[in-house]
């Protein structure tokens, strides 16, 4: 999938309608997509949610 498809899928799956990620212009595999998604989830859990508590 291309960069735009990855961003749209992240918006949907993570519930982030205003997400504007900066990704390289290339074709992404499902593995690469899952890594990006997991990295975003980990960032949220470690840095954002940690501050909220």
SEMI-453336 format. One record per residue (C-alpha): residue in three letters; x, y negated, z. Coordinates in nm, 4 decimals, decimal comma, always signed. Layout:
N
> ALA|X|Y|Z .
...
This chain:
53
> UNK|+0,0000|+0,0000|+0,0000 .
> UNK|+0,1152|-0,3515|-0,0642 .
> UNK|+0,1764|-0,6304|+0,1870 .
> UNK|-0,1771|-0,7720|+0,1602 .
> UNK|-0,3366|-0,4295|+0,2116 .
> UNK|-0,1253|-0,3753|+0,5242 .
> UNK|-0,2280|-0,7122|+0,6678 .
> UNK|-0,5973|-0,6524|+0,5927 .
> UNK|-0,5834|-0,3059|+0,7482 .
> UNK|-0,4129|-0,4424|+1,0615 .
> UNK|-0,6807|-0,7110|+1,0908 .
> UNK|-0,9504|-0,4464|+1,0802 .
> UNK|-0,7925|-0,1743|+1,2935 .
> UNK|-0,6542|-0,4040|+1,5621 .
> UNK|-0,9510|-0,6420|+1,5652 .
> UNK|-0,7374|-0,9435|+1,4761 .
> UNK|-0,9370|-1,1373|+1,2138 .
> UNK|-0,6890|-1,4270|+1,2055 .
> UNK|-0,3709|-1,2177|+1,1935 .
> UNK|-0,1113|-1,3656|+0,9584 .
> UNK|+0,1869|-1,1335|+0,9804 .
> UNK|+0,5033|-1,2011|+0,7899 .
> UNK|+0,5876|-0,8881|+0,5980 .
> UNK|+0,8277|-0,8161|+0,3165 .
> UNK|+0,6802|-0,7972|-0,0343 .
> UNK|+0,7044|-0,4237|-0,1029 .
> UNK|+0,5031|-0,1048|-0,1074 .
> UNK|+0,4527|+0,0380|+0,2408 .
> UNK|+0,4100|+0,4063|+0,3226 .
> UNK|+0,1644|+0,5323|+0,5818 .
> UNK|+0,4594|+0,5963|+0,8171 .
> UNK|+0,5805|+0,2375|+0,7794 .
> UNK|+0,2281|+0,1097|+0,8395 .
> UNK|+0,1914|+0,3171|+1,1565 .
> UNK|+0,5274|+0,1871|+1,2831 .
> UNK|+0,4216|-0,1753|+1,2247 .
> UNK|+0,0895|-0,1092|+1,3987 .
> UNK|+0,2588|+0,0613|+1,6952 .
> UNK|+0,5144|-0,2190|+1,7232 .
> UNK|+0,2338|-0,4767|+1,7377 .
> UNK|+0,0469|-0,2751|+2,0004 .
> UNK|+0,3639|-0,2371|+2,2078 .
> UNK|+0,4377|-0,6092|+2,1832 .
> UNK|+0,0868|-0,6877|+2,3010 .
> UNK|+0,1045|-0,4446|+2,5924 .
> UNK|+0,4537|-0,5494|+2,7032 .
> UNK|+0,4384|-0,9254|+2,6555 .
> UNK|+0,0845|-1,0528|+2,6180 .
> UNK|-0,1170|-0,8304|+2,8501 .
> UNK|+0,1645|-0,8372|+3,1050 .
> UNK|+0,1266|-1,2153|+3,1315 .
> UNK|-0,2516|-1,1926|+3,1636 .
> UNK|-0,2281|-0,9857|+3,4841 .
